[in-house]
């Protein structure tokens, strides 16, 4: 993967982050498949492959968290992010690692074997990370991933039989929604006017 380091003024990371993110290109092909139905469908496929039920749904959620961890880790090491943006990315990365650990523990307690993450090379290809050229590109990709994860979690709550697992999914979805809101704001996008943003 070729990394292009942007020429940026690092004296004010927050201003630079907002300016760069605000001019992100609209044509990120990596986001084409990250809409809510596609991500929810991916969770359902993973659940079916794992035998269905709560454990299968947990496996699908764990796969999403692995994807988020890889995206933040790879993008964070790309040299494209200013210090302020990198700081936020590392906070979100910590959240995703916490989610991963909670999901993996539940899968083990239920007698399952947690799904393993894919290789970095697979994530680079699947998420088209090689196409990221600016900080704005990274922020836009992250916002799409967070929106997709929020929708996937909200969409699975009703399918879960265990109440405590459903509560965990509600908590996961709120974390992802906060991530999306922060990133969406950094991109300069206005909040959608319609109610019920996710699900």
N, C-alpha and C positions, 0 to 999 in steps of 0.2 A: 504494500500500500504506500503510495506516495503522499507525503504530508507536506502541505504548503502552509508555511507560517505567515500569518498576516502581519503587515506593518501596522502597529497600533501604538497609541499613546498610553503608556501604562501608568501615568501619573494620576489618573482618575479612573480606576477599573470599573466603577459602577456606571459612569457616564459612557465610557467606551463600550461596555457590555450592552447598554440600552441602545446606543447608536448603531453598533454593528448588528445586533439582533433585529433591530427595526428595519434593516435593509436586506433581510434574508430573502433569498430567491424563492419564488412561489412554486417552482417546478421540481421540488424534491421527489424524484422518482421512487426513492426508498419509502416514501409515505403512501404510495399508491395502495398497498395492501394492508396498511395499518389502521383501517377504519374499524369501527366497533363491530360490525357483523363478522369481518374476517378474523379479528382477534378472538372474539367469543367462539367462533367456529373452531379455531385452533385449540382452544381449551376443551371444547367438547370432543374433538378428535383424540386429544391426549387422554381424556377421561375414558373414552370408549376403548382405546388401546390398552389402558391399564385395568380394564375389567369393569369399568363403570363405578357407580356409587360414589360415596364421599372420597374414598381414597383416589379414585380416578380423577375426580375434580381437583383434589389437592395436588396430584401429579401435574395436571395442566397448569395450575397456578404456579407451581414450582418452576416449570419450564419458562413461564413468563418472567419470573424473578431472575432466573439464570440469564435470560436475554437482556433484561434491564441492567444487571450487574456488568455483563460483557460490554454493552453499549457505553455505559458511563466510564468503565475502566479503559476501554480502547480510545474513546474520544478524549478522555482526560489526559491520556499520555500522548496525544497527537501533536501537541504544541499549538493547537488552534485556539485554546481558551486563555483569556486574560486571568490574572490572579483572582479577581472578584467572582468571575463565572466559575472558575475551577473550585473555589471555596464552596459555592452552592452545589456544584456537581458532586463534591465529596460528601456533603451532608446527605444528598439524595441517595448516593451510593451506599452510605451507612444504613439508611432506611431499608433499601432493597436487600442488603445482607441480613438485616434483622428479620425481614419477611421470609427470606429463604430459610433461615434457621428455624423459625416457628413452623413453617410448612413441612420441612424435612422431619422435624421431631414428631409432628402429628402423624406423618406417613409411617414412620418407624413404630410408633406406639400402636398403630392400627395393623401392624404386621406386614407392611409393605416395604419395598426398597425404593428410596427416593430416586427419581430420574436424575441422570447425570447431565451436566451442562455439555453443550456442543463445544467444539474447538473454537478458538478465536478466529481462525481462518473461515470456518463455516458462518460465524456471525458476521464477519466482514462482508462475505459474499451475500448472505441472505438480507442483510440490512443495507447493503450497498454503501458501506462505510467508506470505501475508497473514493466515493464521489464527494465527500465532505471537504470543502475547500475553505470555508470561513467559519468563524464562531457562530454566525447566524444560522448556517446550515446545521451545525451541531445542535443548537437550541431548538430549531424547528423539528429535527428528528426526535429529540428527547420529548418534546411536547406531544408529538404523535404517538410515541410509545406509551407515555403516561396516560393519554386519553384512551388509547386502546385497552390498556390494563384496567383502568377504572371501569370501562364498559364491560369488560370480561368478568370482573369480580361482581359487579352489580347484577349482571345477567345470570350468575350462578348461585346467588344466595338462596333463591327459592328452591333450587334443586337439591340443596344439602339437607340431609336428614338429621344430622347432629346439630343441636342448637348452638353449642359452643363454637363449632366450626363455622356456622353461619355468622356468628358474632365476629369471629376473626376475619371473615371475608368482608364484613361491613367495615371493620377497622382498616383493612388493607385498601379498600376502595376509597376511604376518606384520605388516607395518606397519598394515594395516587392522584386524587382530585386536587389536593393542595399542590402537589408537584406540577400538575398541568396548569393550575391557575397562575402560579409563579412564572412558569415558562411562557405561557400565553401572554401575560402582562409584559414580560421582557421583550417579546416580539412586537409589542405595540398593538396587539389585537384587542378590540373591544370585547367585553363579555357578551355572549349571545343573549338576545332579548327574551327569548322564550324560556319558560320554566322547564325543569326536568332535563338538565344538561347531559346526564349520563343514563345508561341503561338500555 
